[in-house]
Amino acid sequence: MIQREELREQSVFNSIKGILIDPKMKSVVRIDISKHARLSAYFGEKPRVAMKLPKGDVLFAGVEQRAEAFIIGGSRPIAGPGLIVGRRTGPGERGPARVRLADVVTMVRWTTVDLPPKPPVTVRAIVIDPEHGLIEEVVIVPNKLALVGLLGGEIGSYMRVPGNDHVLSPAIGPETSWCWRKDDLTFRSRSLIVGHDSETDYFADVVTSVENLRTSVEFRAPDESCWMSYADRNARPI
């Protein structure tokens, strides 16, 4: 966020006039900024050109998403603070804003924008490992690197199951391996079950429970035809 104190320069001979539009404070003020200022230092990030104004003036705005916003003239809502400066006068230099402060004040209207929901930091998921007879709940960071680590390889199949859960399996499994099945679905490797938010397309907490899976999932050993329950698999490890 732009700090007004950072924009001011003690020497008027080394500064130019700009206009700061701050929707959070609902203020439009003229400020002094350094002739050689890097605008990224004021915004905390590289700003974008939000609008080009008459007489060569430019309105810069940040790219970080913010709820507070403003409209200038007939523009779309511009989130966060904006800074009007003059045309470029040389490498890394800009001249003073030529638009009148009073004109900007009459053109600005305050508004807000809806921010998209942020992805969850962690979600609950369930790991099913037929080789070790495991059906365990885990807390994961919902990103690809974490999922690859849990699966032991790149993500392959991605199957939706009731409750809007998804079963993720590795792309390449062992040549001969334990299998697990639930209802009429069979999986031939370690798998991860995680929820999915259809509105945001983010991963979410798993809907099904460990208890449900432990009473309904069956395992089968390599080269065997008989299936065994979770309880039997753990009571008689092979």
C-alpha distance (Angstrom), angle and dihedral (degrees) to the residues before:
residue distance angle dihedral
M1 . . .
I2 3.78 . .
Q3 3.79 113.6 .
R4 3.78 112.7 -151.5
E5 3.79 91.9 -149.4
E6 3.81 89.5 59.4
L7 3.78 91.1 53.1
R8 3.77 96.0 56.5
E9 3.80 121.0 89.4
Q10 3.79 123.2 -159.8
S11 3.80 93.1 -141.1
V12 3.80 114.2 64.9
F13 3.82 88.4 -163.2
N14 3.80 91.0 65.3
S15 3.79 97.5 44.8
I16 3.78 141.8 75.4
K17 3.78 133.1 -154.6
G18 3.78 119.8 -100.2
I19 3.78 133.8 168.2
L20 3.80 119.6 -124.0
I21 3.81 118.6 -155.6
D22 3.80 111.1 -164.9
P23 3.82 115.1 -177.5
K24 3.80 92.6 -176.3
M25 3.81 91.4 58.6
K26 3.83 91.4 29.9
S27 3.78 90.2 -131.8
V28 3.80 137.3 134.9
V29 3.81 111.9 -164.1
R30 3.77 139.8 162.2
I31 3.80 113.2 -120.0
D32 3.79 139.1 179.4
I33 3.80 117.3 -115.7
S34 3.77 132.5 178.1
K35 3.79 116.8 -90.4
H36 3.78 89.0 -132.9
A37 3.79 96.4 41.5
R38 3.78 120.1 144.1
L39 3.77 103.5 -137.2
S40 3.81 91.1 -149.5
A41 3.82 87.5 68.2
Y42 3.80 89.9 59.2
F43 3.79 97.0 45.6
G44 3.80 96.7 37.4
E45 3.81 87.8 -124.2
K46 3.78 139.2 44.6
P47 3.82 104.3 -70.8
R48 3.77 126.5 -139.3
V49 3.77 129.5 -130.7
A50 3.80 102.6 -104.8
M51 3.82 97.3 177.4
K52 3.79 141.7 -7.0
L53 3.78 113.3 -135.1
P54 3.81 131.8 -161.2
K55 3.80 119.7 -78.0
G56 3.81 91.9 31.9
D57 3.80 97.4 -67.8
V58 3.81 117.3 147.6
L59 3.80 129.8 -154.6
F60 3.80 112.2 -146.0
A61 3.80 124.3 -164.9
G62 3.79 135.1 178.3
V63 3.78 124.8 -106.7
E64 3.80 97.6 -136.4
Q65 3.79 111.6 108.4
R66 3.79 114.4 -111.4
A67 3.78 134.0 171.1
E68 3.82 96.9 -136.6
A69 3.78 112.2 78.3
F70 3.79 144.1 158.1
I71 3.77 139.6 -146.0
I72 3.77 120.7 -141.1
G73 3.77 116.2 -163.0
G74 3.79 107.3 -40.4
S75 3.79 96.2 -24.8
R76 3.77 127.4 130.8
P77 3.82 115.8 -101.7
I78 3.80 110.9 -70.6
A79 3.80 112.3 -152.3
G80 3.79 120.9 -138.6
P81 3.80 128.2 0.5
G82 3.78 123.7 -27.9
L83 3.78 131.7 -153.7
I84 3.80 125.5 -155.8
V85 3.78 117.0 -155.3
G86 3.78 134.5 164.2
R87 3.77 132.3 -98.6
R88 3.80 121.6 -63.3
T89 3.81 111.0 -87.0
G90 3.80 98.9 -179.5
P91 3.79 143.7 -25.9
G92 3.79 105.9 -35.1
E93 3.81 92.6 -8.3
R94 3.78 133.7 108.9
G95 3.76 133.3 -173.9
P96 3.81 126.1 -126.7
A97 3.77 121.7 -74.5
R98 3.81 108.6 -93.5
V99 3.79 97.7 -163.6
R100 3.80 114.0 100.6
L101 3.80 116.8 -108.0
A102 3.82 90.6 -133.7
D103 3.81 90.7 55.6
V104 3.81 92.2 51.5
V105 3.80 91.0 49.2
T106 3.80 90.8 55.4
M107 3.83 92.3 47.7
V108 3.82 98.2 49.5
R109 3.80 123.1 92.2
W110 3.81 124.2 179.4
T111 3.78 121.9 -127.3
T112 3.80 142.6 145.9
V113 3.79 134.2 -122.7
D114 3.79 129.6 -147.0
L115 3.77 111.4 -109.6
P116 3.81 117.7 -141.8
P117 3.81 113.2 -114.1
K118 3.77 115.7 -95.8
P119 3.80 118.7 -118.5
P120 3.81 114.8 -103.2
V121 3.79 117.1 -94.3
T122 3.80 92.5 -138.6
V123 3.80 136.1 2.0
R124 3.78 135.4 -166.1
A125 3.79 115.8 -109.8
I126 3.81 137.3 167.7
V127 3.80 125.4 -125.0
I128 3.80 118.2 -153.1
D129 3.79 113.6 -166.2
P130 3.82 111.2 177.6
E131 3.81 94.4 -174.8
H132 3.81 92.3 59.2
G133 3.80 95.9 29.9
L134 3.79 93.2 -119.4
I135 3.79 129.9 155.3
E136 3.78 104.4 168.1
E137 3.80 137.3 156.7
V138 3.80 115.2 -125.2
V139 3.80 135.2 -179.1
I140 3.79 111.5 -128.9
V141 3.78 140.3 -178.7
P142 3.83 101.3 -116.9
N143 3.78 99.3 -127.1
K144 3.79 132.9 110.3
L145 3.79 95.2 -107.3
A146 3.80 92.7 56.0
L147 3.81 92.0 45.9
V148 3.80 92.4 50.2
G149 3.79 89.5 50.6
L150 3.80 92.7 52.8
L151 3.78 94.4 45.0
G152 3.79 94.7 44.2
G153 3.80 93.3 -127.5
E154 3.79 146.3 26.4
I155 3.79 116.2 -43.8
G156 3.79 112.6 -96.6
S157 3.79 119.8 166.5
Y158 3.79 120.3 28.1
M159 3.80 110.0 -168.1
R160 3.79 126.6 -178.4
V161 3.81 116.0 -138.7
P162 3.83 132.7 -177.8
G163 3.80 115.4 -60.7
N164 3.81 91.4 37.1
D165 3.79 90.6 -82.7
H166 3.80 118.8 143.4
V167 3.79 128.3 -144.5
L168 3.80 113.2 -143.6
S169 3.79 120.9 -163.7
P170 3.81 131.2 179.6
A171 3.78 118.9 -96.9
I172 3.80 93.2 -125.0
G173 3.79 122.9 31.9
P174 3.80 132.0 -177.9
E175 3.80 116.3 -71.2
T176 3.81 92.4 -118.8
S177 3.76 114.8 23.9
W178 3.72 146.8 148.7
C179 3.81 116.1 -86.3
W180 3.75 132.6 -150.9
R181 3.76 130.7 -161.2
K182 3.77 140.2 -171.5
D183 3.79 121.0 -168.1
D184 3.83 105.0 -37.4
L185 3.82 97.0 -23.2
T186 3.81 121.8 98.2
F187 3.81 126.6 -167.8
R188 3.79 124.5 -168.5
S189 3.78 101.6 -156.7
R190 3.77 147.2 28.6
S191 3.81 108.3 -54.5
L192 3.78 140.6 -169.3
I193 3.79 124.2 -142.9
V194 3.79 115.5 -157.6
G195 3.80 134.9 163.7
H196 3.78 125.3 -110.5
D197 3.81 129.4 -148.2
S198 3.80 105.5 -143.8
E199 3.82 92.9 -164.9
T200 3.81 96.7 55.8
D201 3.83 99.0 20.4
Y202 3.81 88.5 -130.2
F203 3.79 125.9 132.7
A204 3.81 113.1 -99.3
D205 3.80 140.0 -173.5
V206 3.78 112.8 -60.6
V207 3.81 112.7 -100.9
T208 3.79 101.6 -155.0
S209 3.80 118.2 73.1
V210 3.78 133.6 -122.8
E211 3.81 88.8 -123.9
N212 3.80 91.7 55.8
L213 3.79 92.5 50.2
R214 3.78 94.5 45.6
T215 3.79 90.0 57.7
S216 3.81 96.8 43.0
V217 3.82 107.7 32.9
E218 3.80 120.4 91.0
F219 3.80 130.4 -164.8
R220 3.79 132.5 -147.2
A221 3.79 127.1 -162.8
P222 3.83 122.4 -133.1
D223 3.80 113.5 -78.5
E224 3.80 91.2 6.2
S225 3.80 127.0 119.3
C226 3.80 99.5 -160.9
W227 3.79 123.2 86.5
M228 3.81 123.4 -145.6
S229 3.78 131.4 -160.5
Y230 3.78 124.9 -112.2
A231 3.81 90.2 -104.1
D232 3.81 92.8 50.4
R233 3.80 92.3 44.6
N234 3.80 91.1 56.1
A235 3.79 94.3 40.6
R236 3.82 92.6 51.0
P237 3.83 108.5 30.2
I238 3.77 114.2 -168.4
